[in-house]
Amino acid sequence: MREIYKNVLLKLSLLGLAVAFTLSVQAQNQSISGYVTANGEAIAGATVRSNDGSSSQTNTEGYYSISATANTKSITVSYVGYSSLTKLIAEASGTVLNFDLQSASLDEVVVIGSRSEPRSNLETTAPVDIIDIKALTKDVAQVSLNQLLNYVAPSFNSNTQVISDGTDHIDPASLRGLGPDQVLVLINGKRRHTTSVVNINGTFGKGSVGTDLNAIPTAAIKKIEILRDGAAAQYGSDAIAGVINIILEDNVQELRASATYGGFASKNAEDNFDGQSVQANVNFGLPIGTNGGYINFSGSYDYRQPTNRQKEFTGTIFSDYNNPTLYPNPTGANITDEELDRRGLTRGDFVSRIGQAETRGGALFFNSSVPLSENAEFYAFGGLNYRNGQSAAFRRQPAQITQNISEIYPLGFLPLIVTDNYDQSFAAGIKGKIGEWNTDFSNSYGRNSIDFKTENSLNASMLTSSPTTFDDGGYRFVQNTTNFDINRFFDQSLAGINVAFGLEHRYENYKIVAGEEASYADYGKAIQVGVDGNGDPILIPNLQGNLQTLFAANGSPYASGAQAFGGFRPDNEVNESRSSVAAYTDIEVNFTPRWLLTGALRFENYSDFGSTLNWKVSSRYKIDDVFTVRAAASTGFRAPSLHQRYFNATSSLFIDGEIINSGTFTNDSRPAQLLGIPSLKQETSNSYSAGLTANFGKFKATVDGYYIRIDDRVVYTGNFTGSNAAGASDQDREIYELLRQANASSARFFANAIDTETKGVDIVLTYNETLGKGTLRTDLSGTFVKTNILGDIKASPTLAGKESIYFDQASRIYLESAVPRQKINLSFNYTLDKFNVFLRNVYFGEVEGATNVDADRQTFGAKVITDLSVGYQLTKNLRWTIGANNLFDVYPDKVRDGSSLQGAGYFLYSRTGQQFGFNGRYAFTRLALTL
């Protein structure tokens, strides 16, 4: 009996184990399902993703079903225009897990501007814009990061530049009306390196060194946070205007790819359609392990054709020197019209290329995180970017006989400036917990190099033996930043106190690399070593000689170096480094759940100019569940860049209607000493802001005003000239000789010449509503800003009487009114089932063209640019979009005829005061794949 009992018990046990095992297997492979809604309405097409990589989408009723295993811990739902929502499997009611999404407008969570836990940006102590790049790029025409931000963030300004050498390929960008070098850029919260190019031509931000945002592919970006407040006490040098934090994509088990094609379908386009562009993007992520690790890869390919908006050249194309048969005794008379008739040509055959440059390139980026234990993780991110650019310089006409050799170019030539732009970055770190303290140790490395070539050109001093392509040399810049950050939140003190402190070391190196000899040399120079038996001078060719031996038919010496972009000389070469160390602390005290007070203090020491100590105090008070007030006050600084300290070269400039060769000299050079140009020092600032936020649920608003004073602001001076006239002073004679040796006719410098103040107001309103069976998101934002010069120009006694050159009128205009002081953005985004319509109007306020000629000063009126796109979800995985930027083909006001701003018909639209460019309507189509 006992044996029978044992057998029965054993069989029942085995049966129970079998049932338990079956149930366990079923449980491990169960499905989780539910509904996704927002404001009580079903959301169709939302992405549903588990932590271990499974994914699904909601149907038209908002229903989803997704497989779950024993490793499935959470599910995340995301949808354009709404904040992503993550829930734990444990929250499910059986196998049902429903989601109610909230609009991702002003109350999205941000991390910039604080070292405490992330908080809604309606509750931050300073204004922060949140830009969902992944969602935005589905609808808009813009494909480069600078142009995306120019149209979506009113306080941000950037435009494609024209005939400005390397700046043609790196668009200067500004925040809150300040300079490109007064905004700090972070990637995943780590300092991004700047470009190696200093903007020295006729563009906004002249004399500054900014960050090349276009080197970062949009496919690699999850979102962007723009802190519109001074933050040097928190992040260090450059953060006077604010901070742009680019957060890289971290999704896994999803492949996103898109291809965009477009061009300018405009009344002024060549053949009615030009500037065609292609961009292809791809993004894919893989999980690493089962504890949330990942690695995400992004790639992009970009190609953009050039545009030209010059219609005809109005200056002298042919002089009587170009036809000695008909004019045996030439005097330089203009015979353009007769010669054009004789040759069957028109003035339109001799134009330059006034428009966007041609570019081609690609980028690869990655972002990763690997958990090392429950309280530690290793992270790394970085990327490679290469862009080849080709911009045109001013055309050399046949009449310019000192700059052209007719045997090589009978009809003149259009020089091309070609750049090879290489950008590399890599950051890695370990963050985790040591006891109750959060720690983060990281190192970020960045390098940018640009090499220049001049093509379709010549060195006239080499006569017919001149090559037509030249290696001009280039720039190099390296930055390495090491950080150690510690913070802890004390939740039992008051309503919570966060304490943070840290250390930073930064190393920078700047180089100028010389070009080949033919790119800069004047082969017509010689020195006299004696006289021969006939009393004639004995001359020996010498590149540093003081005598000219080669002259054109008009008696003037032939020009030296590659026309349009002369190469860097050996004496221009630079290899300079510096380092800085910093220590900071900041404290955030929540006195009550409604009142937050923060303070920050940062000490920084630079090896090349000394120390600085900066502070910041800010506060936020929640009046009730709707209204919040906030305010901040801070000091700041910006260390002069190595570029500004050591850049020296000779370049061709278009100034007040004329093309001149201008030399840039360092502040310790002999010309600087003769003129009393002092050594550079840091800029310092005081910043104050106050604002109000409101949250009415579907409607949210922020209004923030600010005041920024900057002392000892670094500027790029006007053009100083020397003289060898009979009555010239010894100072002018020496300057003249130094300029001659540099193949330049004028000299410029970097100097702490002015103090400025900037006042502004930023307004951001958002509204989300269910409209019919679809959802409508409306955004209205605007910025109103004005910068003024304070007091007198800070010039040395030696410069008495030359203050208007030291800081000239054109430089004042660039600073005060060359970019819009008012910018308003109104956008509507409506989604209905598989359709999406995006409509945006951007108001660009008036600007002024930069000139030193009072009679040519001109204000260009405000304009409204309309963007429209329509998207359709062809399949679950494939989306098609078609649309246009500048739908109504609006152009800026034209430059007055005869103005120096126009030159010889070059610039029908101002290049020095820009609002939105002058290429006209851009039509595009995009195909996007998600798997």
Secondary structure, 3 states (H helix, E strand, C coil): CHHHHHHHHHHHHHHHHHHHHHHHHHHHCCEEEEEEEECCEECCCCEEEECCCCEEECCCCCEEEEECCCCCCEEEEEECCEEEEEEEHHHCECCECCEECCECCCCCEECCCCCCCCEECCCCCCCEEEECHHHHCCCCCCCCHHHHHHHHCCCEEECCCCCCHHHHHCCCEEECCCCHHHEEEEECCEECCCCCCCCCCCCCCCCCCCCCHHHCCHHHEEEEEEECCCCHHHHCCCCCCEEEEEEECCCCCCEEEEEEEEEECCCCCHHHCEEEEEEEEEEEEEEECCCCEEEEEEEEEEEECCCCCCCCCCCCCCEHHHCCCCCCCCCCCECHHHHHHHHCCCHHHHCCCCCCCEEEEEEEEEEEEEEEECCEEEEEEEEEEEEEEEEECCCECCCCCCCCCCCCCCCCECCEEEEEEEEEEEEEEEEEEECCEEEEEEEEEEEEEEEEEEECCCCHHHHHHCCCCEEEEEEEEEEEEEEEEEEEEECCCCCCEEEEEEEEEEEEEEEEECCCHHHCCCCCEEEEEEECCCCCEEEEECCCCCEECCECCCCCECCCCCCCCCCCCHHHCEEEEEEEEEEEEEEEEECCCCEEEEEEEEEEEECCCEEEEEEEEEEEEECCCCEEEEEEEEEEEECCCHHHHHCCEEEEEEECCEEEEEEECCCCCHHHHHHCCCCCCCEEEEEEEEEEEEECCCEEEEEEEEEEEEEEEEEECCCECCCCCCCCCHHHHHHHHHHHHCCCCEEECEEEEEEEEEEEEEEEEEEEEEECCEEEEEEEEEEEEEEEEECCCCCCHHHCCCHHHHCCHHHHHHHHCCCCCEEEEEEEEEEECCEEEEEEEEEECCEECCCCCHHHCCEECCEEEEEEEEEEECCCCEEEEEEEECCCCCCCCECCCCCCCCCCCCCCECCCCCCCCCCCCEEEEEEEEEC
